[in-house]
């Protein structure tokens, strides 16, 4: 998870200047965000069912925090110029309804932060319920802003 956070920080560093003088090509930006989403999916999956297993939930707070850090970065990984290319599944609505896209990213951030707090408190019941809230945040954004696989 620390590696994911470090990667996120590096992405944030270049995303800040991506509009003026992109240090990465659009295809590289698309590849970076897809890899980030894949990593995040890998971190998120194991949280499901963890609450019911009786395991110590505290270590899972790191994953939840990393997901929140990633969510805060997501909008910056969709700069103008990356609407198409490299088999991106980004829908045009990301750029035509930017506010909605940012709201969905924020919803995941809020949900993941709450998940981290519940993990730290070892609140299994709360954690299980909150996992569903976070999963809905993934689904809501995918429904509105990600093209379905053919
Ligand atoms: C704010 C919107 C948004 C949220 C929230 C979001 N996603 Fe995504 N996700 C996308 C978009 C858009 C793509 C397609 C990116 C592309 O192809 O350029 C994507 C792609 C993916 C991919 C495919 C990556 C690949 O290999 O190409 C996975 C896996 C994924 N998301 C998992 C998740 C999970 C798990 C969550 C919740 C914990 C989540 N996403 C939350 C918008 C979102």
Boltz pocket constraint, residues with backbone or C-beta under 6 A from the ligand:
constraints:
  - pocket:
      binder: B
      contacts: [[A, 30], [A, 33], [A, 34], [A, 35], [A, 37], [A, 38], [A, 40], [A, 41], [A, 44], [A, 67], [A, 74], [A, 87], [A, 88], [A, 89], [A, 90], [A, 91], [A, 101], [A, 102], [A, 104], [A, 105], [A, 106], [A, 108], [A, 134], [A, 135], [A, 137], [A, 138], [A, 139], [A, 141], [A, 142], [A, 145], [A, 146]]
      max_distance: 6.0
